[in-house]
Amino acid sequence: MNCPFCKEVLEDSRCQNCGYDLNKCRWISIKKVYPPDDIIIESLLKASGIPVKLHRREVSQIPVGIGPMAETDIYVPEIIVTEAKSLIDSNYNEPEPN
């Protein structure tokens, strides 16, 4: 994963080069998806060095996600929202519903 500010490789949540702290930055939801699209998009962003967080609405007592309970929000740091959205738009096409 790379620092969203200076693009150096991050080994922790704080960049050793510029001091940018992922724990203190604002995270923006860029897309709502359902499995397995969440895993695919997360992998795409991570492979491009973009920090990503997923927020799932699953209930721990019910391990199966159906309908709105399966929805996943994808978050990235505010400073790279545009870059992350364009990466998803140019490299990932959502499958057509049957």
N, CA, C and O atoms as a DFTB+ gen file, in Angstrom:
392 C
 N C O
     1  1       0.850      -1.156       0.000
     2  2       0.000       0.000       0.000
     3  2       0.904       1.230       0.000
     4  3       1.950       1.241       0.649
     5  1       0.494       2.261      -0.731
     6  2       1.284       3.481      -0.849
     7  2       0.637       4.630      -0.098
     8  3      -0.576       4.656       0.113
     9  1       1.468       5.576       0.300
    10  2       0.979       6.789       0.947
    11  2       0.166       7.574      -0.080
    12  3       0.655       7.816      -1.183
    13  1      -1.060       7.979       0.250
    14  2      -1.878       8.724      -0.700
    15  2      -1.314      10.116      -1.001
    16  3      -1.666      10.724      -2.012
    17  1      -0.444      10.615      -0.130
    18  2       0.091      11.964      -0.306
    19  2       1.387      11.981      -1.121
    20  3       1.487      12.715      -2.105
    21  1       2.385      11.176      -0.718
    22  2       3.688      11.216      -1.390
    23  2       3.983       9.971      -2.223
    24  3       4.999       9.918      -2.916
    25  1       3.102       8.966      -2.162
    26  2       3.190       7.730      -2.948
    27  2       4.317       6.779      -2.507
    28  3       4.608       5.817      -3.217
    29  1       4.948       7.024      -1.366
    30  2       5.946       6.099      -0.832
    31  2       5.241       4.872      -0.255
    32  3       4.072       4.944       0.124
    33  1       5.944       3.765      -0.192
    34  2       5.369       2.530       0.349
    35  2       5.131       2.701       1.848
    36  3       6.016       3.137       2.585
    37  1       3.917       2.349       2.285
    38  2       3.563       2.412       3.708
    39  2       3.795       1.058       4.356
    40  3       3.354       0.030       3.841
    41  1       4.475       1.060       5.469
    42  2       4.647      -0.165       6.229
    43  2       3.809      -0.118       7.497
    44  3       3.666      -1.120       8.198
    45  1       3.267       1.038       7.780
    46  2       2.437       1.244       8.961
    47  2       1.334       2.220       8.553
    48  3       1.238       2.572       7.377
    49  1       0.521       2.654       9.474
    50  2      -0.546       3.585       9.134
    51  2      -0.032       5.021       8.993
    52  3      -0.763       5.903       8.542
    53  1       1.224       5.252       9.377
    54  2       1.836       6.584       9.263
    55  2       3.027       6.510       8.318
    56  3       3.895       5.649       8.464
    57  1       3.062       7.420       7.347
    58  2       4.138       7.442       6.353
    59  2       5.435       7.931       6.995
    60  3       5.458       8.982       7.635
    61  1       6.507       7.170       6.824
    62  2       7.812       7.542       7.371
    63  2       8.434       8.692       6.578
    64  3       9.298       9.402       7.094
    65  1       8.006       8.880       5.341
    66  2       8.579       9.908       4.473
    67  2       7.975      11.291       4.737
    68  3       8.711      12.247       4.982
    69  1       6.647      11.407       4.691
    70  2       6.001      12.727       4.802
    71  2       5.194      12.905       6.085
    72  3       4.788      14.023       6.402
    73  1       4.949      11.812       6.839
    74  2       4.208      11.914       8.086
    75  2       2.694      11.802       7.945
    76  3       1.974      11.952       8.932
    77  1       2.198      11.542       6.735
    78  2       0.753      11.407       6.522
    79  2       0.225      10.246       7.358
    80  3       0.794       9.156       7.321
    81  1      -0.837      10.459       8.101
    82  2      -1.376       9.450       9.012
    83  2      -2.746       8.985       8.529
    84  3      -3.706       9.756       8.523
    85  1      -2.828       7.711       8.123
    86  2      -4.093       7.150       7.648
    87  2      -5.158       7.109       8.735
    88  3      -6.351       7.138       8.432
    89  1      -4.742       7.043       9.999
    90  2      -5.707       6.995      11.093
    91  2      -6.377       8.345      11.331
    92  3      -7.461       8.404      11.911
    93  1      -5.743       9.424      10.890
    94  2      -6.292      10.753      11.123
    95  2      -6.923      11.372       9.884
    96  3      -7.529      12.440       9.968
    97  1      -6.790      10.716       8.737
    98  2      -7.360      11.276       7.514
    99  2      -8.846      10.940       7.425
   100  3      -9.342      10.050       8.116
   101  1      -9.534      11.664       6.570
   102  2     -10.967      11.421       6.356
   103  2     -11.123      10.350       5.279
   104  3     -10.540      10.463       4.200
   105  1     -11.911       9.307       5.568
   106  2     -12.176       8.224       4.627
   107  2     -13.536       8.457       3.992
   108  3     -14.507       8.758       4.687
   109  1     -13.611       8.319       2.669
   110  2     -14.821       8.588       1.910
   111  2     -15.325       7.292       1.269
   112  3     -14.543       6.515       0.721
   113  1     -16.634       7.073       1.346
   114  2     -17.247       5.919       0.686
   115  2     -17.335       6.221      -0.807
   116  3     -17.933       7.217      -1.215
   117  1     -16.727       5.343      -1.623
   118  2     -16.721       5.588      -3.066
   119  2     -17.652       4.655      -3.837
   120  3     -17.971       4.910      -4.999
   121  1     -18.087       3.574      -3.188
   122  2     -18.937       2.628      -3.913
   123  2     -19.618       1.690      -2.922
   124  3     -19.042       1.324      -1.897
   125  1     -20.852       1.308      -3.245
   126  2     -21.582       0.274      -2.497
   127  2     -21.718      -0.917      -3.425
   128  3     -22.213      -0.789      -4.545
   129  1     -21.280      -2.078      -2.958
   130  2     -21.306      -3.290      -3.786
   131  2     -21.757      -4.482      -2.952
   132  3     -21.951      -4.380      -1.741
   133  1     -21.919      -5.605      -3.626
   134  2     -22.302      -6.858      -2.986
   135  2     -21.247      -7.910      -3.304
   136  3     -20.560      -7.807      -4.320
   137  1     -21.108      -8.931      -2.438
   138  2     -20.143     -10.004      -2.713
   139  2     -20.461     -10.684      -4.030
   140  3     -21.636     -10.803      -4.380
   141  1     -19.486     -11.123      -4.756
   142  2     -18.040     -11.073      -4.528
   143  2     -17.385      -9.814      -5.081
   144  3     -16.159      -9.714      -5.091
   145  1     -18.198      -8.833      -5.549
   146  2     -17.621      -7.609      -6.109
   147  2     -16.753      -6.862      -5.106
   148  3     -15.775      -6.223      -5.493
   149  1     -17.098      -6.934      -3.820
   150  2     -16.309      -6.241      -2.802
   151  2     -14.867      -6.750      -2.764
   152  3     -13.929      -5.962      -2.644
   153  1     -14.697      -8.045      -2.864
   154  2     -13.359      -8.643      -2.823
   155  2     -12.573      -8.280      -4.078
   156  3     -11.373      -8.014      -4.005
   157  1     -13.235      -8.266      -5.213
   158  2     -12.577      -7.942      -6.479
   159  2     -12.097      -6.491      -6.471
   160  3     -10.952      -6.218      -6.832
   161  1     -12.955      -5.566      -6.066
   162  2     -12.587      -4.152      -6.053
   163  2     -11.521      -3.877      -5.000
   164  3     -10.605      -3.091      -5.240
   165  1     -11.630      -4.506      -3.851
   166  2     -10.604      -4.345      -2.814
   167  2      -9.245      -4.797      -3.350
   168  3      -8.241      -4.116      -3.142
   169  1      -9.208      -5.930      -4.031
   170  2      -7.957      -6.441      -4.602
   171  2      -7.402      -5.499      -5.664
   172  3      -6.193      -5.272      -5.721
   173  1      -8.267      -4.955      -6.499
   174  2      -7.851      -4.018      -7.540
   175  2      -7.205      -2.777      -6.924
   176  3      -6.146      -2.338      -7.372
   177  1      -7.838      -2.217      -5.904
   178  2      -7.298      -1.021      -5.256
   179  2      -5.979      -1.314      -4.548
   180  3      -5.024      -0.547      -4.674
   181  1      -5.921      -2.418      -3.803
   182  2      -4.695      -2.769      -3.092
   183  2      -3.547      -3.049      -4.053
   184  3      -2.407      -2.670      -3.785
   185  1      -3.839      -3.709      -5.168
   186  2      -2.800      -4.000      -6.159
   187  2      -2.249      -2.719      -6.772
   188  3      -1.115      -2.698      -7.253
   189  1      -3.037      -1.658      -6.757
   190  2      -2.591      -0.372      -7.286
   191  2      -1.979       0.514      -6.205
   192  3      -1.630       1.665      -6.463
   193  1      -1.850      -0.027      -4.997
   194  2      -1.223       0.709      -3.901
   195  2      -2.148       1.674      -3.185
   196  3      -1.683       2.538      -2.441
   197  1      -3.444       1.543      -3.397
   198  2      -4.414       2.454      -2.775
   199  2      -4.922       1.843      -1.473
   200  3      -5.420       0.717      -1.474
   201  1      -4.801       2.577      -0.355
   202  2      -5.348       2.089       0.911
   203  2      -6.864       1.970       0.812
   204  3      -7.517       2.834       0.227
   205  1      -7.425       0.910       1.379
   206  2      -8.865       0.682       1.268
   207  2      -9.385       0.070       2.570
   208  3      -8.706      -0.721       3.225
   209  1     -10.614       0.464       2.921
   210  2     -11.314      -0.129       4.064
   211  2     -12.680      -0.571       3.568
   212  3     -13.297       0.096       2.738
   213  1     -13.147      -1.702       4.084
   214  2     -14.480      -2.205       3.753
   215  2     -15.353      -2.156       4.994
   216  3     -14.901      -2.482       6.092
   217  1     -16.595      -1.750       4.824
   218  2     -17.562      -1.781       5.916
   219  2     -18.711      -2.665       5.486
   220  3     -19.479      -2.326       4.586
   221  1     -18.813      -3.805       6.145
   222  2     -19.879      -4.760       5.821
   223  2     -20.981      -4.664       6.861
   224  3     -20.730      -4.343       8.022
   225  1     -22.189      -4.942       6.437
   226  2     -23.344      -4.849       7.323
   227  2     -23.790      -6.210       7.841
   228  3     -24.953      -6.394       8.199
   229  1     -22.890      -7.134       7.880
   230  2     -23.264      -8.477       8.303
   231  2     -23.523      -8.534       9.811
   232  3     -22.954      -7.767      10.588
   233  1     -24.372      -9.437      10.187
   234  2     -24.687      -9.682      11.590
   235  2     -23.935     -10.943      11.993
   236  3     -24.071     -11.981      11.346
   237  1     -23.149     -10.859      13.053
   238  2     -22.286     -11.984      13.412
   239  2     -23.057     -13.272      13.711
   240  3     -22.531     -14.364      13.498
   241  1     -24.284     -13.164      14.197
   242  2     -25.063     -14.354      14.500
   243  2     -25.619     -15.008      13.237
   244  3     -25.974     -16.187      13.250
   245  1     -25.693     -14.249      12.156
   246  2     -26.202     -14.768      10.890
   247  2     -25.092     -14.595       9.849
   248  3     -24.975     -13.525       9.252
   249  1     -24.288     -15.613       9.625
   250  2     -23.114     -15.454       8.753
   251  2     -23.429     -15.335       7.262
   252  3     -22.521     -15.130       6.457
   253  1     -24.686     -15.460       6.888
   254  2     -25.060     -15.355       5.476
   255  2     -25.613     -13.963       5.223
   256  3     -26.522     -13.515       5.922
   257  1     -25.062     -13.273       4.218
   258  2     -25.545     -11.949       3.862
   259  2     -26.488     -12.025       2.679
   260  3     -26.116     -12.506       1.608
   261  1     -27.712     -11.550       2.873
   262  2     -28.714     -11.568       1.809
   263  2     -29.318     -10.172       1.715
   264  3     -29.588      -9.536       2.734
   265  1     -29.529      -9.696       0.487
   266  2     -30.144      -8.389       0.284
   267  2     -29.319      -7.280       0.899
   268  3     -28.095      -7.284       0.772
   269  1     -29.969      -6.314       1.576
   270  2     -29.245      -5.172       2.150
   271  2     -28.197      -5.578       3.184
   272  3     -27.244      -4.835       3.419
   273  1     -28.362      -6.748       3.803
   274  2     -27.388      -7.202       4.799
   275  2     -26.062      -7.610       4.155
   276  3     -25.061      -7.747       4.858
   277  1     -26.033      -7.803       2.863
   278  2     -24.804      -8.196       2.178
   279  2     -24.066      -6.989       1.605
   280  3     -22.963      -7.135       1.079
   281  1     -24.649      -5.819       1.699
   282  2     -24.048      -4.622       1.115
   283  2     -22.724      -4.272       1.789
   284  3     -22.592      -4.368       3.009
   285  1     -21.755      -3.870       0.988
   286  2     -20.435      -3.481       1.475
   287  2     -20.106      -2.083       0.965
   288  3     -20.224      -1.815      -0.231
   289  1     -19.691      -1.186       1.866
   290  2     -19.219       0.144       1.489
   291  2     -17.704       0.094       1.358
   292  3     -17.015      -0.456       2.217
   293  1     -17.188       0.674       0.272
   294  2     -15.754       0.721       0.033
   295  2     -15.280       2.142       0.314
   296  3     -15.793       3.097      -0.270
   297  1     -14.302       2.286       1.209
   298  2     -13.776       3.586       1.622
   299  2     -12.307       3.722       1.229
   300  3     -11.540       2.762       1.294
   301  1     -11.933       4.938       0.818
   302  2     -10.534       5.282       0.554
   303  2     -10.269       6.648       1.179
   304  3     -11.214       7.390       1.448
   305  1      -8.990       6.999       1.420
   306  2      -8.691       8.328       1.959
   307  2      -9.176       9.430       1.012
   308  3      -9.108       9.293      -0.209
   309  1      -9.659      10.509       1.595
   310  2     -10.249      11.608       0.824
   311  2      -9.299      12.142      -0.255
   312  3      -9.749      12.534      -1.331
   313  1      -8.023      12.161       0.017
   314  2      -7.043      12.739      -0.896
   315  2      -6.931      11.973      -2.220
   316  3      -6.450      12.530      -3.207
   317  1      -7.368      10.700      -2.261
   318  2      -7.239       9.911      -3.496
   319  2      -8.579       9.354      -3.993
   320  3      -8.605       8.343      -4.695
   321  1      -9.666       9.992      -3.642
   322  2     -10.987       9.539      -4.077
   323  2     -11.090       9.518      -5.601
   324  3     -11.549       8.533      -6.179
   325  1     -10.668      10.589      -6.246
   326  2     -10.771      10.688      -7.703
   327  2      -9.961       9.596      -8.389
   328  3     -10.429       8.965      -9.337
   329  1      -8.746       9.380      -7.902
   330  2      -7.878       8.338      -8.467
   331  2      -8.498       6.952      -8.310
   332  3      -8.489       6.155      -9.248
   333  1      -9.037       6.665      -7.126
   334  2      -9.644       5.353      -6.868
   335  2     -10.882       5.131      -7.729
   336  3     -11.064       4.048      -8.284
   337  1     -11.737       6.153      -7.846
   338  2     -12.947       6.026      -8.667
   339  2     -12.603       5.794     -10.130
   340  3     -13.220       4.953     -10.785
   341  1     -11.625       6.528     -10.651
   342  2     -11.261       6.352     -12.062
   343  2     -10.628       4.990     -12.302
   344  3     -10.819       4.401     -13.366
   345  1      -9.881       4.481     -11.333
   346  2      -9.301       3.144     -11.445
   347  2     -10.397       2.089     -11.511
   348  3     -10.329       1.177     -12.335
   349  1     -11.396       2.202     -10.661
   350  2     -12.515       1.255     -10.659
   351  2     -13.297       1.365     -11.972
   352  3     -13.627       0.353     -12.589
   353  1     -13.590       2.597     -12.393
   354  2     -14.369       2.801     -13.614
   355  2     -13.661       2.263     -14.852
   356  3     -14.308       1.730     -15.753
   357  1     -12.343       2.400     -14.902
   358  2     -11.613       1.981     -16.099
   359  2     -11.227       0.503     -16.096
   360  3     -10.922      -0.053     -17.150
   361  1     -11.237      -0.144     -14.920
   362  2     -10.769      -1.537     -14.850
   363  2     -11.793      -2.553     -14.378
   364  3     -11.519      -3.753     -14.382
   365  1     -12.959      -2.094     -13.974
   366  2     -13.932      -3.032     -13.428
   367  2     -15.314      -2.725     -13.978
   368  3     -15.836      -1.627     -13.781
   369  1     -15.897      -3.673     -14.651
   370  2     -17.262      -3.569     -15.147
   371  2     -18.146      -4.487     -14.327
   372  3     -17.886      -5.686     -14.224
   373  1     -19.195      -3.918     -13.742
   374  2     -20.104      -4.737     -12.956
   375  2     -20.833      -5.707     -13.869
   376  3     -21.251      -5.343     -14.968
   377  1     -20.984      -6.946     -13.408
   378  2     -21.698      -7.922     -14.235
   379  2     -23.159      -7.531     -14.422
   380  3     -23.781      -6.947     -13.535
   381  1     -23.684      -7.858     -15.579
   382  2     -25.101      -7.588     -15.881
   383  2     -25.971      -8.536     -15.077
   384  3     -25.639      -9.716     -14.956
   385  1     -27.094      -8.045     -14.514
   386  2     -28.003      -8.950     -13.791
   387  2     -28.661      -9.932     -14.762
   388  3     -28.910      -9.611     -15.924
   389  1     -28.933     -11.119     -14.263
   390  2     -29.553     -12.161     -15.108
   391  2     -31.006     -11.895     -15.335
   392  3     -31.676     -12.668     -16.020
